[in-house]
Amino acid sequence: PCQYSSVKMFLADLRKMFRNCFTFNPRETEIYKHAKKMEERLDALLEVWVPEFAHDPLINVAVKRPTSPKAGPSSKKKKALEEPEKKKRGRKKKKKDSDFETSDSEDMSEGISD
């Protein structure tokens, strides 16, 4: 949408893209050749539309880009850090054999029916 505040800023970004193509790719590569053709075509169009920007490297124009999110804990972790620690839920503990033991008299009375 509204990435650039002016035509000059937009063209500065395009020129930077072309410079990167020329800097990081050897002359014989397709990328370099296509970038060169695109830059020449851009300059031809600019001569007609806005001649003051044609063939202008716009090197001294700083393009402010939106910043990406800063590294740090995720939103879940941030929330956990902000909230007081809650009781952790985990697996229920297994009952020990001693929990199931009953007295001898209880065992005998259960087996007898009236």
RABELSUL-V642714 format. One record per residue. N is the residue number from 1. PSI is psi in degrees with one decimal (NA if undefined). OMEGA is omega in whole degrees, -180 to 180 (* if undefined). NEAR is the number of other ideal C-beta (glycine too) atoms within 12 Angstrom. Layout:
n=N psi=PSI omega=OMEGA near=NEAR
n=N psi=PSI omega=OMEGA near=NEAR
This chain:
n=1 psi=-99.6 omega=-176 near=4
n=2 psi=66.7 omega=-180 near=8
n=3 psi=-36.7 omega=-172 near=14
n=4 psi=141.1 omega=-180 near=18
n=5 psi=-11.8 omega=180 near=15
n=6 psi=165.8 omega=176 near=17
n=7 psi=-38.7 omega=-179 near=18
n=8 psi=-41.8 omega=179 near=21
n=9 psi=-41.7 omega=178 near=21
n=10 psi=-46.9 omega=-180 near=22
n=11 psi=-34.0 omega=177 near=30
n=12 psi=-38.7 omega=179 near=27
n=13 psi=-42.3 omega=177 near=24
n=14 psi=-45.2 omega=-180 near=30
n=15 psi=-37.4 omega=178 near=30
n=16 psi=-39.5 omega=177 near=24
n=17 psi=-44.6 omega=179 near=23
n=18 psi=-44.9 omega=179 near=29
n=19 psi=-40.3 omega=178 near=20
n=20 psi=-40.6 omega=177 near=16
n=21 psi=-42.5 omega=-178 near=24
n=22 psi=-34.5 omega=-177 near=22
n=23 psi=-41.7 omega=-171 near=14
n=24 psi=4.1 omega=180 near=14
n=25 psi=133.7 omega=178 near=19
n=26 psi=153.3 omega=-177 near=12
n=27 psi=-31.9 omega=-176 near=14
n=28 psi=-4.4 omega=-178 near=9
n=29 psi=156.5 omega=178 near=14
n=30 psi=-39.4 omega=-178 near=13
n=31 psi=-48.0 omega=180 near=20
n=32 psi=-47.2 omega=-177 near=21
n=33 psi=-43.4 omega=179 near=17
n=34 psi=-40.3 omega=179 near=17
n=35 psi=-40.7 omega=179 near=26
n=36 psi=-44.3 omega=178 near=21
n=37 psi=-41.8 omega=-180 near=16
n=38 psi=-39.8 omega=179 near=20
n=39 psi=-40.7 omega=178 near=29
n=40 psi=-40.6 omega=178 near=17
n=41 psi=-41.3 omega=177 near=17
n=42 psi=-47.2 omega=-180 near=27
n=43 psi=-37.3 omega=178 near=25
n=44 psi=-42.0 omega=179 near=15
n=45 psi=-39.0 omega=180 near=18
n=46 psi=-33.5 omega=178 near=24
n=47 psi=-33.6 omega=180 near=16
n=48 psi=-47.3 omega=-172 near=12
n=49 psi=-53.8 omega=-179 near=14
n=50 psi=82.2 omega=-173 near=18
n=51 psi=-26.6 omega=-179 near=13
n=52 psi=-19.5 omega=179 near=13
n=53 psi=-6.9 omega=-179 near=25
n=54 psi=133.9 omega=178 near=21
n=55 psi=15.5 omega=178 near=18
n=56 psi=119.4 omega=-178 near=22
n=57 psi=-21.3 omega=179 near=18
n=58 psi=39.8 omega=-177 near=29
n=59 psi=-32.8 omega=-174 near=13
n=60 psi=7.3 omega=180 near=11
n=61 psi=124.4 omega=178 near=22
n=62 psi=127.2 omega=179 near=13
n=63 psi=117.7 omega=178 near=22
n=64 psi=125.8 omega=179 near=13
n=65 psi=153.1 omega=175 near=13
n=66 psi=141.8 omega=-179 near=10
n=67 psi=150.5 omega=178 near=7
n=68 psi=162.7 omega=179 near=6
n=69 psi=143.8 omega=179 near=9
n=70 psi=150.4 omega=177 near=7
n=71 psi=145.6 omega=179 near=7
n=72 psi=-171.8 omega=-178 near=9
n=73 psi=150.9 omega=179 near=13
n=74 psi=168.9 omega=-179 near=11
n=75 psi=-34.0 omega=178 near=11
n=76 psi=-43.5 omega=-180 near=10
n=77 psi=-38.8 omega=178 near=11
n=78 psi=-44.1 omega=-179 near=12
n=79 psi=-40.8 omega=180 near=12
n=80 psi=-35.6 omega=180 near=14
n=81 psi=-32.7 omega=-178 near=13
n=82 psi=-34.8 omega=-177 near=11
n=83 psi=148.8 omega=175 near=10
n=84 psi=150.1 omega=-176 near=8
n=85 psi=127.8 omega=179 near=8
n=86 psi=162.8 omega=177 near=8
n=87 psi=127.5 omega=-178 near=6
n=88 psi=139.1 omega=177 near=7
n=89 psi=133.8 omega=179 near=6
n=90 psi=-164.3 omega=177 near=6
n=91 psi=148.4 omega=176 near=6
n=92 psi=144.8 omega=179 near=6
n=93 psi=143.4 omega=176 near=7
n=94 psi=143.3 omega=177 near=9
n=95 psi=142.5 omega=179 near=9
n=96 psi=159.4 omega=177 near=8
n=97 psi=-32.6 omega=-178 near=8
n=98 psi=-24.1 omega=178 near=8
n=99 psi=-25.8 omega=-178 near=9
n=100 psi=-10.1 omega=-177 near=10
n=101 psi=139.1 omega=176 near=11
n=102 psi=167.7 omega=-180 near=14
n=103 psi=160.3 omega=-178 near=9
n=104 psi=-36.0 omega=-177 near=10
n=105 psi=-35.5 omega=178 near=10
n=106 psi=-40.5 omega=180 near=12
n=107 psi=-41.7 omega=-177 near=12
n=108 psi=-36.6 omega=-177 near=10
n=109 psi=-27.3 omega=179 near=12
n=110 psi=-33.8 omega=-178 near=11
n=111 psi=-17.8 omega=-177 near=11
n=112 psi=127.5 omega=179 near=9
n=113 psi=149.4 omega=-179 near=5
n=114 psi=NA omega=* near=4
